[in-house]
Amino acid sequence: MSKENLTIMVVEDESLLLEAITKKLDLYKIKTVSCTSGTQALDYLENFKQLPDLVWLDYHLKDMDGLEFMNKLKMRDKWKDIPVVVVSNSATDDKVHNILGLGAKKYIIKAEHRLDDIIKTVLEII
């Protein structure tokens, strides 16, 4: 699949970071669906036929954490195979183990990676 045909759902509640991520993905010619909450992302998935090729999920959202989002995502047959990359500014071994155990493809610490490096990792997963 070429990058031009990819759609990534970015779930991030910090508006400036969300804008930076979507602008950077646009430079890579990747379509984005921007969501500022887990609830908004789940509503999008429920109401649109075109599912994203990957979900870029901030672990700490105002309305739910990454574990809750992943649990809800994996409960639906039509969503359970969507790859998810979780990004966060913090990680404990338990948190990483639990989120990967729910099927996330990768857990990335934002502060330890440049945005371009995260995008390259995401593209390797798709």
Phi and psi restraints in degrees (value plus and minus 20) as a CYANA .aco file:
   2 SER   PHI     -97.8   -57.8
   2 SER   PSI     137.0   177.0
   3 LYS   PHI     -80.8   -40.8
   3 LYS   PSI     -50.3   -10.3
   4 GLU   PHI     -85.3   -45.3
   4 GLU   PSI     -41.1    -1.1
   5 ASN   PHI    -118.7   -78.7
   5 ASN   PSI     -17.6    22.4
   6 LEU   PHI    -105.7   -65.7
   6 LEU   PSI     126.0   166.0
   7 THR   PHI    -148.9  -108.9
   7 THR   PSI     106.0   146.0
   8 ILE   PHI    -136.3   -96.3
   8 ILE   PSI     108.4   148.4
   9 MET   PHI    -107.2   -67.2
   9 MET   PSI     101.9   141.9
  10 VAL   PHI    -125.5   -85.5
  10 VAL   PSI      97.3   137.3
  11 VAL   PHI    -129.9   -89.9
  11 VAL   PSI      82.5   122.5
  12 GLU   PHI    -167.8  -127.8
  12 GLU   PSI     107.3   147.3
  13 ASP   PHI    -111.4   -71.4
  13 ASP   PSI     -26.6    13.4
  14 GLU   PHI    -111.4   -71.4
  14 GLU   PSI      90.9   130.9
  15 SER   PHI     -80.9   -40.9
  15 SER   PSI     -59.3   -19.3
  16 LEU   PHI     -86.4   -46.4
  16 LEU   PSI     -60.0   -20.0
  17 LEU   PHI     -88.8   -48.8
  17 LEU   PSI     -60.9   -20.9
  18 LEU   PHI     -78.5   -38.5
  18 LEU   PSI     -64.3   -24.3
  19 GLU   PHI     -83.8   -43.8
  19 GLU   PSI     -62.7   -22.7
  20 ALA   PHI     -82.5   -42.5
  20 ALA   PSI     -62.9   -22.9
  21 ILE   PHI     -84.3   -44.3
  21 ILE   PSI     -67.3   -27.3
  22 THR   PHI     -87.2   -47.2
  22 THR   PSI     -56.7   -16.7
  23 LYS   PHI     -85.1   -45.1
  23 LYS   PSI     -61.3   -21.3
  24 LYS   PHI     -85.9   -45.9
  24 LYS   PSI     -62.9   -22.9
  25 LEU   PHI     -83.5   -43.5
  25 LEU   PSI     -54.7   -14.7
  26 ASP   PHI     -82.6   -42.6
  26 ASP   PSI     -56.5   -16.5
  27 LEU   PHI     -83.1   -43.1
  27 LEU   PSI     -49.1    -9.1
  28 TYR   PHI    -105.9   -65.9
  28 TYR   PSI     -16.2    23.8
  29 LYS   PHI      44.8    84.8
  29 LYS   PSI      14.8    54.8
  30 ILE   PHI    -125.7   -85.7
  30 ILE   PSI     109.1   149.1
  31 LYS   PHI     -92.8   -52.8
  31 LYS   PSI     127.8   167.8
  32 THR   PHI    -149.8  -109.8
  32 THR   PSI     131.4   171.4
  33 VAL   PHI    -138.3   -98.3
  33 VAL   PSI      98.0   138.0
  34 SER   PHI    -118.4   -78.4
  34 SER   PSI     109.8   149.8
  35 CYS   PHI    -152.2  -112.2
  35 CYS   PSI     118.7   158.7
  36 THR   PHI    -122.0   -82.0
  36 THR   PSI     -15.5    24.5
  37 SER   PHI    -175.1  -135.1
  37 SER   PSI     140.7   180.7
  38 GLY   PHI     -84.1   -44.1
  38 GLY   PSI     -59.1   -19.1
  39 THR   PHI     -81.8   -41.8
  39 THR   PSI     -64.4   -24.4
  40 GLN   PHI     -81.8   -41.8
  40 GLN   PSI     -61.2   -21.2
  41 ALA   PHI     -84.4   -44.4
  41 ALA   PSI     -64.8   -24.8
  42 LEU   PHI     -85.4   -45.4
  42 LEU   PSI     -57.5   -17.5
  43 ASP   PHI     -82.7   -42.7
  43 ASP   PSI     -62.6   -22.6
  44 TYR   PHI     -79.5   -39.5
  44 TYR   PSI     -69.2   -29.2
  45 LEU   PHI     -79.6   -39.6
  45 LEU   PSI     -56.3   -16.3
  46 GLU   PHI     -88.9   -48.9
  46 GLU   PSI     -55.6   -15.6
  47 ASN   PHI    -123.0   -83.0
  47 ASN   PSI     -26.3    13.7
  48 PHE   PHI    -141.0  -101.0
  48 PHE   PSI     118.0   158.0
  49 LYS   PHI     -93.0   -53.0
  49 LYS   PSI     -55.1   -15.1
  50 GLN   PHI     -99.3   -59.3
  50 GLN   PSI      85.7   125.7
  51 LEU   PHI    -103.2   -63.2
  51 LEU   PSI     129.6   169.6
  52 PRO   PHI     -90.3   -50.3
  52 PRO   PSI     138.3   178.3
  53 ASP   PHI     -98.3   -58.3
  53 ASP   PSI     -39.2     0.8
  54 LEU   PHI    -182.7  -142.7
  54 LEU   PSI     130.5   170.5
  55 VAL   PHI    -131.3   -91.3
  55 VAL   PSI     105.4   145.4
  56 TRP   PHI    -117.9   -77.9
  56 TRP   PSI      87.1   127.1
  57 LEU   PHI    -134.0   -94.0
  57 LEU   PSI     100.1   140.1
  58 ASP   PHI     -91.8   -51.8
  58 ASP   PSI     111.5   151.5
  59 TYR   PHI     -87.2   -47.2
  59 TYR   PSI     -59.8   -19.8
  60 HIS   PHI    -122.4   -82.4
  60 HIS   PSI      75.7   115.7
  61 LEU   PHI    -124.4   -84.4
  61 LEU   PSI     140.2   180.2
  62 LYS   PHI     -88.9   -48.9
  62 LYS   PSI     -52.1   -12.1
  63 ASP   PHI    -117.8   -77.8
  63 ASP   PSI     -38.1     1.9
  64 MET   PHI    -186.2  -146.2
  64 MET   PSI     138.8   178.8
  65 ASP   PHI    -115.2   -75.2
  65 ASP   PSI     156.5   196.5
  66 GLY   PHI     -80.5   -40.5
  66 GLY   PSI     -56.1   -16.1
  67 LEU   PHI     -83.3   -43.3
  67 LEU   PSI     -65.1   -25.1
  68 GLU   PHI     -83.4   -43.4
  68 GLU   PSI     -63.4   -23.4
  69 PHE   PHI     -81.5   -41.5
  69 PHE   PSI     -67.4   -27.4
  70 MET   PHI     -81.7   -41.7
  70 MET   PSI     -61.2   -21.2
  71 ASN   PHI     -79.3   -39.3
  71 ASN   PSI     -64.6   -24.6
  72 LYS   PHI     -87.3   -47.3
  72 LYS   PSI     -58.8   -18.8
  73 LEU   PHI     -84.2   -44.2
  73 LEU   PSI     -63.7   -23.7
  74 LYS   PHI     -97.1   -57.1
  74 LYS   PSI     -32.6     7.4
  75 MET   PHI     -95.7   -55.7
  75 MET   PSI     -38.0     2.0
  76 ARG   PHI    -123.5   -83.5
  76 ARG   PSI     104.9   144.9
  77 ASP   PHI     -76.6   -36.6
  77 ASP   PSI     -60.7   -20.7
  78 LYS   PHI     -95.3   -55.3
  78 LYS   PSI     -32.3     7.7
  79 TRP   PHI    -126.5   -86.5
  79 TRP   PSI     -38.9     1.1
  80 LYS   PHI     -84.3   -44.3
  80 LYS   PSI     -40.4    -0.4
  81 ASP   PHI    -116.6   -76.6
  81 ASP   PSI     -17.6    22.4
  82 ILE   PHI     -91.3   -51.3
  82 ILE   PSI     102.7   142.7
  83 PRO   PHI     -86.2   -46.2
  83 PRO   PSI     122.4   162.4
  84 VAL   PHI    -146.9  -106.9
  84 VAL   PSI     110.9   150.9
  85 VAL   PHI    -132.3   -92.3
  85 VAL   PSI     103.1   143.1
  86 VAL   PHI    -118.2   -78.2
  86 VAL   PSI     111.8   151.8
  87 VAL   PHI    -141.5  -101.5
  87 VAL   PSI     123.4   163.4
  88 SER   PHI    -178.4  -138.4
  88 SER   PSI     143.1   183.1
  89 ASN   PHI    -111.8   -71.8
  89 ASN   PSI     -23.6    16.4
  90 SER   PHI    -163.2  -123.2
  90 SER   PSI     136.6   176.6
  91 ALA   PHI    -176.0  -136.0
  91 ALA   PSI     114.3   154.3
  92 THR   PHI    -133.4   -93.4
  92 THR   PSI     139.1   179.1
  93 ASP   PHI     -77.4   -37.4
  93 ASP   PSI     -60.9   -20.9
  94 ASP   PHI     -83.6   -43.6
  94 ASP   PSI     -64.7   -24.7
  95 LYS   PHI     -81.0   -41.0
  95 LYS   PSI     -68.1   -28.1
  96 VAL   PHI     -83.5   -43.5
  96 VAL   PSI     -65.9   -25.9
  97 HIS   PHI     -79.4   -39.4
  97 HIS   PSI     -65.4   -25.4
  98 ASN   PHI     -85.5   -45.5
  98 ASN   PSI     -63.4   -23.4
  99 ILE   PHI     -91.0   -51.0
  99 ILE   PSI     -58.5   -18.5
 100 LEU   PHI     -88.6   -48.6
 100 LEU   PSI     -53.3   -13.3
 101 GLY   PHI     -84.4   -44.4
 101 GLY   PSI     -45.5    -5.5
 102 LEU   PHI    -105.7   -65.7
 102 LEU   PSI     -21.5    18.5
 103 GLY   PHI      90.6   130.6
 103 GLY   PSI     -19.2    20.8
 104 ALA   PHI     -80.3   -40.3
 104 ALA   PSI     121.3   161.3
 105 LYS   PHI     -99.6   -59.6
 105 LYS   PSI     -47.1    -7.1
 106 LYS   PHI    -180.4  -140.4
 106 LYS   PSI     129.2   169.2
 107 TYR   PHI    -142.4  -102.4
 107 TYR   PSI      98.6   138.6
 108 ILE   PHI    -139.4   -99.4
 108 ILE   PSI     112.9   152.9
 109 ILE   PHI    -105.3   -65.3
 109 ILE   PSI      96.4   136.4
 110 LYS   PHI     -74.9   -34.9
 110 LYS   PSI     -67.2   -27.2
 111 ALA   PHI     -86.3   -46.3
 111 ALA   PSI     -38.6     1.4
 112 GLU   PHI    -115.6   -75.6
 112 GLU   PSI     -21.4    18.6
 113 HIS   PHI    -157.5  -117.5
 113 HIS   PSI     124.0   164.0
 114 ARG   PHI     -96.3   -56.3
 114 ARG   PSI     135.1   175.1
 115 LEU   PHI     -77.1   -37.1
 115 LEU   PSI     -61.8   -21.8
 116 ASP   PHI     -81.1   -41.1
 116 ASP   PSI     -57.8   -17.8
 117 ASP   PHI     -87.2   -47.2
 117 ASP   PSI     -59.2   -19.2
 118 ILE   PHI     -83.9   -43.9
 118 ILE   PSI     -62.8   -22.8
 119 ILE   PHI     -82.9   -42.9
 119 ILE   PSI     -61.9   -21.9
 120 LYS   PHI     -82.0   -42.0
 120 LYS   PSI     -60.1   -20.1
 121 THR   PHI     -82.5   -42.5
 121 THR   PSI     -64.2   -24.2
 122 VAL   PHI     -79.8   -39.8
 122 VAL   PSI     -64.6   -24.6
 123 LEU   PHI     -85.8   -45.8
 123 LEU   PSI     -51.5   -11.5
 124 GLU   PHI     -87.4   -47.4
 124 GLU   PSI     -49.5    -9.5
 125 ILE   PHI     -97.8   -57.8
 125 ILE   PSI     -54.8   -14.8
